[in-house]
Amino acid sequence: MSDTYSLYILFLSCFLAATLLPGGSEAALFAVLLNYPESLWIALTVATMGNTLGGLVTFSMGWILPQTQQLKHVDKLRKYGAPVLVLAWVPLIGDALCLAAGWLRLNFWLSALFMGLGKSARYAVIAIAVI
């Protein structure tokens, strides 16, 4: 498998893992870095972009949901705002945070920024473990 092909697979894996679909992207990044260590920075960028874009898809799904009733846990997200999305990488709660942030109509660009920061930090930790 080529370096370029591996990066496409990495992007797809990271994108899908950040949507409501089940999946893990850490193993894909680990494999790419193990086989192509010279691709460190591009792999980190591809993984972060794919995972952040997947999170923004979930955010957008929340945006289109009708706002009918207020939920107790969503009030906490409203209180702290977009910076909470730095935790969007956390398994199980990350997707819910992205969905709730969209439902609350939090600022799209701030949400994308904080999602990207959290996700890139997680992938950097994985890269350090491989190197």
C-alpha positions in Angstrom: 0.0 0.0 0.0 1.4 3.4 -0.8 1.8 6.4 1.5 -0.8 8.4 -0.4 -3.4 5.6 -0.4 -2.8 5.1 3.4 -3.5 8.8 3.9 -6.8 8.5 2.1 -7.8 5.6 4.2 -6.7 7.5 7.3 -8.8 10.5 6.4 -11.9 8.3 5.8 -11.3 6.4 9.0 -11.0 9.5 11.1 -13.9 11.2 9.4 -16.3 8.2 10.0 -15.1 7.7 13.6 -16.2 11.3 14.4 -19.7 10.9 13.1 -22.4 9.0 14.9 -21.1 5.8 13.3 -19.0 3.5 15.5 -15.3 3.3 14.7 -11.9 4.1 16.0 -9.3 6.2 14.1 -6.4 5.7 16.5 -5.4 2.3 15.1 -5.4 3.8 11.5 -3.1 6.6 12.6 -0.9 4.2 14.5 -0.6 2.0 11.4 0.2 4.9 9.1 2.9 6.2 11.4 4.4 2.8 12.0 4.7 2.1 8.2 5.4 5.7 7.0 7.2 7.5 9.9 8.4 10.2 7.4 4.7 11.1 7.0 4.3 12.3 10.6 3.1 15.9 10.0 0.9 15.1 7.0 -0.6 12.2 8.8 -1.4 14.3 11.9 -2.9 17.0 9.7 -5.0 14.5 7.7 -6.2 12.7 10.9 -7.1 16.0 12.6 -8.9 17.4 9.5 -10.9 14.2 8.9 -11.9 13.8 12.5 -12.8 17.5 12.9 -14.9 17.5 9.7 -16.7 14.4 10.9 -17.4 16.2 14.2 -18.7 19.1 12.2 -21.1 16.8 10.4 -22.5 15.6 13.7 -22.6 19.3 14.8 -24.6 20.1 11.6 -27.0 17.2 12.4 -27.7 18.8 15.7 -28.2 22.1 14.1 -31.1 20.8 11.9 -32.9 19.1 14.8 -35.9 21.0 16.1 -35.5 22.7 19.4 -38.5 21.5 21.3 -37.5 21.0 24.9 -34.5 22.0 27.0 -32.4 19.1 28.4 -30.6 19.4 31.8 -27.2 18.3 30.5 -27.4 20.5 27.5 -27.7 23.5 29.8 -24.2 22.8 31.0 -22.9 22.9 27.5 -24.7 26.2 26.9 -23.1 27.6 30.1 -19.5 26.8 29.1 -19.9 27.1 25.3 -17.7 26.1 22.5 -14.5 25.6 24.6 -16.1 22.4 25.9 -15.7 20.9 22.5 -12.0 20.5 23.1 -13.4 17.2 24.7 -15.0 16.2 21.4 -12.4 13.4 21.1 -13.5 11.6 24.2 -15.2 8.3 23.4 -18.9 8.1 23.9 -19.4 11.7 25.0 -17.6 13.4 22.1 -20.3 12.7 19.6 -23.0 13.8 22.0 -21.1 17.1 22.7 -20.9 17.8 19.0 -24.6 17.0 18.4 -25.6 19.1 21.4 -23.4 22.0 20.3 -25.1 22.1 17.0 -28.5 21.8 18.6 -27.7 24.8 20.8 -26.5 26.7 17.7 -23.1 27.5 19.2 -20.8 29.5 17.0 -19.7 27.2 14.1 -16.2 28.6 13.7 -15.4 28.5 17.5 -16.8 25.0 17.7 -14.6 23.9 14.8 -11.6 25.5 16.4 -12.1 23.8 19.8 -12.9 20.5 18.2 -9.8 20.7 16.1 -7.6 21.6 19.1 -8.8 18.7 21.2 -8.6 16.2 18.3 -5.1 17.3 17.2 -3.8 17.0 20.8 -5.1 13.4 21.0 -3.5 12.5 17.7 -0.2 14.1 18.8 -0.2 11.9 21.9 -0.6 8.8 19.7 2.2 10.0 17.4 4.5 10.4 20.4 3.7 6.9 21.4 4.7 5.6 18.0 7.9 7.6 17.6 
